[in-house]
Amino acid sequence: MHQNKDLSFLAESWRSLLFDEFKKPYFDKIRQHLKSEIHKGYEFFPPKDKIFRSLKLVDYDDVRVVIIGQDPYHGSGQANGLSFAVENNVPPPPSLVNIFKEIESDMGARPHKSCLESWAKQGVLLLNTVLTVRANTAFSHREIGWEIFTDKIISLLNKKQSPIIFLLWGAAAQSKEKLITNPNFKILKAAHPSPLSAYRGFFGCKHFSTVNQILKNQEKSEIDWTM
C-alpha cells in the first residue's frame, strides 16, 4: 500500500486534494487491514499498483461523468482498478456483458474493449464505493474505511463548478446520492447491471444516450461509448 510521501499513483489535481486523507487514522486502518490479509495468506484485488487507477486516469478537473460500482471483481486477474472493467485479454464478467448489451441496444453498436480506458480518457471516472476485495469473497472489504475515502472523492467533486453526470446503478452506488447536492449536476439511477437485477430496470435505462444528450445540451463533446 502506498505511503503518503509519493502520490504519483494519482493524477496531479487529486494529489493535493487527497493528500491529507492518506495521513488520517481511518486510512491507516485500511493499510493495516490489507497488510493483515497478506499476513493471513489471503490474496486481494486489484493488485496494489491498480487500486487508485481510476484517480490516475481521470484528473479532478477532467471529470465529466461518474459511474459508481460496488467493489472490485473478486475473481483472479479480473479487477483492474476501474469499476466494471477488466483487461482486454480477460473474458468480460456478466455485469460488463450486460453493460455492453445495453450500450448496443441504446447506441446501436457494441464496445470492442473491456478495459474501458477509452471512457476514462474522455472524462468518465469509473469509481467503486470500496476499492479492494478479498479473493473470491464479494464485498469482503466493506467498512474497513474505503467508504470514507470514496465519500471524500464525491464530496470534492460536488464542489466543482462544471457540471457532472452521475450514473448510480444499484444500492451501493445509490447510497452515495446524498453527497451529490450540486444543482448543476445530473443523477441517473437504475438497477445494478448484474444478472440478478439487470432485468429490473438496468436494461432499457438508456443512460448512455441520455448522458450524450445532456452533454450535447451543455454544448460539450459527447462520450464515444463504443470505441
Disulfide bonds with the S-S distance in Angstrom:
none
